[in-house]
Amino acid sequence: MESKSELGGVELTVENGVGTVTFSHPAGNSLPGKLLKDLAEAIANAGEDSRIRVIVLKSGGERAFCAGASFDELMSIADPEVGKRFFMGFANVINAMRKAPKFVVARVQGKTVGGGVGLAAAADYCLATTYASVKLSELAIGIGPFVVGPAVERKIGVSAMSQLAIDATEWRTAGWARDRGLFADVFDDIPKLDAAVAKLTQKLAQSNPEAMKLLKRTFWKGTEDWDTLLEERAAMSGTLVLGEFTRTAIEQFRSARA
């Protein structure tokens, strides 16, 4: 499956039992609504594809894994329902990763912000480079990491998640993320990262699919309410994004990037 446009794209490729889902966007691999929809569909399709035994999630480029939500799209939101629909895009991707009957291995080659941290946390296994600093910046623009919060909290615990959420303007190093369980391992450069991803996924591609399916189900026990929970969280963010504080903060961030 391939979906490409001037706003980036999502691609699913299959080789030797490994399904690789790659997303890209010129603005630091940020995720507007169209890409979120395509990404959720690609992960769901990979989960159903009988040729695939393990899924790799990666992004294009070298130093940015994911810049999170699209600021331009956030500023275009005009009412709470539209806002909820946008944030449901992240919820749908996280739930697709959760429900896929195959392990999802995330390859995080660079910095990741907000929703990108949620994607890394929702992966069953995550490998990164030393350039993969993380930040939950949502509070800095008046929202809060409500949609990605359950995935991040599940992976690194309430204490570490609250540190990221509260100190929303500061980057945490890849080493910090590894020490708290977000990353399983960290490598000096992309070639070493790719070699590690290939080694792990080839092992998994040769493992018992039914055993992996049952093992994943045990890992995600207790998250059965996430369809409802993440929808509730999306509604919270969809309302907050309309507030004057958030509008002003997003515009300041956009101006600083220009």
PyMOL commands that set and color helices and strands:
alter all, ss='L'
color gray80, all
select helices_A, chain A and resi 33-48+71-76+80-99+115-122+138-141+149-166+174-179+190-205+209-219+226-240+244-257
alter helices_A, ss='H'
color red, helices_A
select strands_A, chain A and resi 2-5+8-15+18-24+54-59+64-66+104-108+111-113+125-129+134-135+185-187
alter strands_A, ss='S'
color yellow, strands_A
deselect
rebuild
show_as cartoon
